[in-house]
Amino acid sequence: MPRRRFTLPCALAWALLAGAGPALAQAAFPNKPVRIIVPFPAGGTADAIPRIVSERLSAMWGQPVVIDNRPGAGGNVGAELAFRAEPDGYTLLASPPGPLAVNASLYKKLTYDVTKFMPVSLLATMPNVLAVRSNLPAQDVQQLIAMAQKEPGKVTFATQGNGTTSHLTGALFQQRTNTSLVHVPYKGTAPALTDLAGGQVDMMFDNISSTLGQYKAGRVKVLAVATAKRLPSIPEVPTMEEAGVRDFRTGTWVAVVAPPNTPAAITAAISKAMAEVVKTQEVQKRFADLGGEGVGGTPAELATFLAAESARWREVVQRANVSVD
């Protein structure tokens, strides 16, 4: 009997401690540095957005939040690295549309399953604009369409490369306007925008953050914005809808996901922290300076968003018969 009286309380105590273990571990998160993989080079908007967030998270958590740039294969190199990381919340992926909503439709085979990533948060969205060389005769979108329809295969459009959002947006424009344009792919935004400003190509779809400086300097013309409403930074520029092209809203964004099987409690905690950061006035202003708008949604909201984006771009890719391998 004495032995039984001792054993039962001890068993109950150990059971309680065992049950509290996950809660205690969760409460301590993070207790070491967190790595955010960015699958593109440093310096662009896709890198700047998560870098801004990482600075504030470091201060909030009291732990380093490190950006790890792993470019290559349209973002697939970094995405695979994040996909195979430990599902403990200490490795995350912050990515624009390519690896999370486009590449599955572009590549015949990927080394990761995008549907198995655990959604965390949509950090920001950046709208696209339609920019043309400054000496192009067309002064508005309808004149540009008329020019392209009159001489099919003559008007050129620059992109950041095959399969990028600028490429697919150009494909969508051709589908919506019944035009045939010549695709001129570049290795990134900078060389494409340089040639547009220099008059070597006729037009380009790109996010406002990259194009705004060239537009303000008069080196390119912006004919329309691919948003529901006009942008405060360029209120004189009409939307594509106002310009006569319906159902044309495109842009880029940066979302954060975690490796497959990361516990929902951890992704929810990270999402909540990121939402607090994104909603601060300082971060909103820094995003706005980059042409972006902070979002900071929940994992469930991001899951819905990614499904819709994947379906939309899949249709564009299939109709345009775009492939990169």
C-alpha positions in Angstrom: 0.0 0.0 0.0 2.7 2.5 0.8 4.4 1.7 -2.5 1.0 2.2 -4.3 0.4 5.6 -2.6 3.8 6.8 -3.8 3.6 5.4 -7.4 0.2 6.9 -8.3 1.0 10.6 -7.4 4.3 10.3 -9.3 2.6 8.9 -12.3 0.1 11.7 -12.3 2.9 14.3 -11.9 4.9 12.9 -14.9 1.7 12.8 -17.0 1.0 16.4 -16.3 4.6 17.4 -17.1 4.6 15.4 -20.3 1.4 17.2 -21.4 2.8 20.5 -20.6 6.0 19.8 -22.6 4.7 21.0 -26.0 3.1 24.1 -24.4 6.3 25.0 -22.7 8.3 24.5 -25.8 5.8 26.6 -27.8 5.9 29.4 -25.2 9.7 29.5 -25.5 9.6 30.0 -29.3 12.0 31.2 -30.6 14.9 30.3 -28.3 17.5 30.4 -31.1 18.1 32.2 -34.4 15.4 32.0 -37.1 16.4 31.7 -40.8 14.2 33.2 -43.6 15.2 31.8 -47.0 14.7 34.2 -49.9 15.0 32.3 -53.2 16.3 35.4 -55.1 19.3 37.6 -54.9 19.7 40.4 -52.4 18.8 44.0 -53.5 15.4 43.5 -55.1 11.9 44.0 -53.6 11.6 40.3 -52.9 14.6 40.6 -50.6 13.8 44.0 -49.2 10.3 43.2 -47.9 11.3 40.2 -45.7 14.5 42.0 -44.6 12.4 44.9 -43.2 10.2 42.4 -41.3 13.2 40.4 -40.1 14.6 43.5 -38.4 11.5 44.1 -36.4 11.0 40.4 -35.5 14.6 40.3 -34.2 13.8 43.1 -31.8 10.4 41.6 -30.8 11.7 38.1 -30.2 15.1 38.9 -28.8 16.6 36.4 -31.3 18.4 37.0 -34.6 16.2 36.6 -37.7 18.6 36.1 -40.5 17.9 36.5 -44.3 19.5 33.7 -46.3 19.5 34.5 -50.1 19.5 31.3 -52.1 18.8 32.2 -55.8 18.6 29.8 -58.7 16.2 28.1 -61.2 13.5 30.7 -60.9 13.4 30.4 -57.1 13.3 26.6 -57.0 16.7 26.2 -55.4 15.7 28.2 -52.3 12.2 26.7 -52.2 13.6 23.1 -52.2 16.0 24.0 -49.4 13.1 25.4 -47.2 10.9 22.4 -48.2 13.5 19.9 -46.8 14.3 21.9 -43.6 13.3 20.8 -40.1 9.6 21.6 -39.5 10.2 23.5 -36.3 9.6 27.1 -37.3 13.3 28.0 -37.3 13.5 27.9 -41.1 11.0 29.8 -43.2 10.6 30.7 -46.9 9.7 34.3 -48.0 8.9 34.3 -51.7 7.3 36.2 -54.5 4.8 34.3 -56.8 7.2 32.1 -58.8 8.0 29.2 -56.4 4.6 29.4 -54.6 2.1 30.0 -57.3 3.6 29.8 -60.8 6.5 27.3 -61.1 4.3 24.2 -60.6 2.6 25.1 -63.9 5.8 26.1 -65.7 8.2 23.2 -64.9 7.5 19.6 -65.8 9.0 18.4 -62.6 9.8 20.2 -59.3 11.9 18.8 -56.4 9.4 20.1 -53.9 5.6 19.9 -53.5 4.3 23.4 -53.2 0.9 22.2 -51.9 2.6 20.8 -48.8 4.2 24.0 -47.5 2.5 25.4 -44.4 1.1 28.9 -45.0 2.2 31.6 -42.5 1.6 35.1 -43.7 1.2 37.4 -46.8 3.6 40.2 -46.0 2.9 42.6 -48.9 1.5 43.1 -52.4 3.1 45.3 -55.1 0.9 46.2 -58.1 2.1 46.0 -61.7 2.2 48.9 -64.2 2.3 49.0 -68.0 5.3 51.1 -69.0 6.4 52.0 -72.5 9.5 53.7 -74.0 9.2 57.5 -73.8 9.2 58.0 -77.6 6.5 55.4 -78.4 3.8 57.0 -80.5 1.0 55.5 -78.4 -0.1 57.9 -75.7 -2.6 55.5 -74.0 -3.5 51.9 -73.8 -6.0 51.9 -76.6 -3.5 53.5 -79.0 -1.0 50.8 -77.9 -3.5 48.0 -78.6 -4.4 49.5 -82.0 -0.7 49.7 -82.9 -0.1 46.1 -81.9 -3.2 44.9 -83.8 -2.3 46.8 -86.9 1.2 45.2 -87.0 1.2 41.8 -85.3 4.6 40.6 -84.2 6.2 44.0 -84.2 5.6 45.5 -80.8 8.2 44.1 -78.3 7.8 43.6 -74.6 10.6 43.1 -72.1 10.4 40.8 -69.1 12.6 39.7 -66.2 12.9 36.3 -67.8 10.9 33.3 -69.1 8.1 32.4 -66.7 8.3 35.5 -64.5 5.3 37.4 -63.5 6.2 40.2 -66.0 6.3 37.5 -68.8 2.9 36.0 -67.7 1.4 39.4 -67.4 2.4 40.2 -71.0 0.9 36.9 -72.0 -2.3 37.8 -70.2 -2.4 41.2 -71.9 -2.2 39.5 -75.3 -5.0 37.2 -74.4 -7.2 40.0 -73.2 -6.5 42.4 -76.1 -6.2 39.9 -79.0 -2.7 41.1 -79.8 0.5 39.3 -80.8 3.7 40.8 -79.2 7.3 39.8 -79.3 8.7 38.6 -76.0 12.2 39.8 -75.1 13.4 38.0 -71.9 16.2 39.5 -69.7 18.0 38.2 -66.7 16.2 40.4 -64.2 14.4 43.7 -63.9 17.4 46.0 -64.0 18.6 45.2 -67.6 15.1 45.0 -68.9 14.2 48.4 -67.5 17.4 49.9 -68.7 16.7 48.8 -72.3 13.1 50.1 -72.0 14.4 53.5 -70.9 16.9 53.4 -73.7 14.3 52.7 -76.3 15.6 49.2 -77.3 12.2 47.6 -76.4 8.6 49.0 -76.6 6.9 48.0 -73.4 7.1 46.2 -70.1 4.9 45.1 -67.2 6.7 45.5 -63.9 5.9 46.4 -60.3 5.6 50.0 -59.5 8.6 50.0 -57.1 11.1 49.3 -60.0 9.5 51.6 -62.5 8.5 54.7 -60.5 12.0 56.3 -60.6 12.3 56.0 -64.4 8.8 57.3 -64.8 9.3 60.3 -62.5 12.5 61.1 -64.4 10.7 61.0 -67.7 12.6 58.1 -69.2 9.5 55.9 -69.6 5.8 56.5 -69.8 3.3 54.6 -67.6 0.1 54.1 -69.5 -1.9 52.2 -66.8 -1.8 50.4 -63.4 -3.1 46.9 -63.0 -5.1 47.6 -59.9 -8.7 48.1 -58.9 -8.1 51.8 -58.0 -5.5 54.4 -59.0 -2.3 54.5 -57.1 -1.7 57.4 -54.7 1.9 57.6 -55.9 0.8 58.2 -59.5 -2.9 59.3 -59.4 -2.7 60.7 -62.9 -2.3 57.2 -64.4 -5.6 55.3 -65.1 -6.3 51.7 -64.2 -6.3 49.1 -66.9 -10.1 48.9 -66.4 -10.4 52.6 -67.0 -8.2 52.2 -70.0 -10.6 49.7 -71.5 -9.0 46.3 -70.6 -11.4 44.5 -68.2 -10.5 41.9 -65.6 -6.8 42.9 -65.7 -5.4 43.0 -62.2 -1.9 41.7 -61.7 1.1 42.3 -59.4 3.7 40.6 -57.3 3.7 39.9 -53.6 5.8 38.3 -50.9 4.5 35.5 -48.8 6.0 33.4 -46.0 5.5 29.7 -45.7 7.1 27.0 -43.5 8.3 23.4 -44.3 5.7 20.7 -44.5 4.4 19.3 -41.1 5.4 22.4 -39.2 2.9 22.5 -36.2 0.0 24.8 -36.7 0.5 26.4 -33.3 4.0 27.5 -34.4 2.9 28.9 -37.8 0.0 30.7 -36.1 2.4 32.3 -33.5 4.8 33.4 -36.3 1.9 34.7 -38.4 0.6 36.7 -35.4 4.0 38.3 -34.8 4.5 39.1 -38.5 1.0 40.8 -38.6 2.0 43.0 -35.6 5.2 44.0 -37.4 3.5 44.7 -40.8 0.8 46.8 -39.2 3.2 49.3 -37.6 3.3 52.7 -39.2 7.1 52.5 -39.7 6.9 49.2 -41.7 3.8 50.4 -43.6 5.8 53.5 -44.7 8.9 51.5 -45.6 6.7 49.1 -47.7 5.0 52.1 -49.4 8.4 53.6 -50.3 9.0 50.3 -52.2 5.6 50.6 -53.9 4.1 47.9 -51.7 1.1 47.6 -49.3 1.4 45.7 -46.1 -1.0 42.8 -45.5 -0.1 40.5 -42.7 -2.9 38.0 -43.0 -3.4 34.7 -41.2 -2.3 31.2 -42.4 -5.9 30.4 -43.5 -6.1 33.7 -45.5 -2.8 33.0 -47.1 -3.9 29.4 -48.0 -6.9 30.8 -49.8 -4.9 33.5 -51.5 -2.2 31.1 -52.8 -4.9 28.7 -54.2 -6.5 31.5 -56.1 -3.1 32.8 -57.4 -2.0 29.3 -58.5 -5.3 28.8 -60.4 -5.1 32.2 -62.1 -1.5 31.8 -63.3 -2.1 28.2 -64.3 -4.8 29.3 -66.7 -2.5 32.0 -68.2 0.4 29.5 -68.6 -1.8 26.9 -70.2 -3.4 29.3 -72.7 -0.1 30.9 -73.6 1.6 27.5 -73.7 4.5 28.8 -71.7 7.2 26.4 -70.5 10.8 26.8 -69.2 12.1 23.2 -69.5 
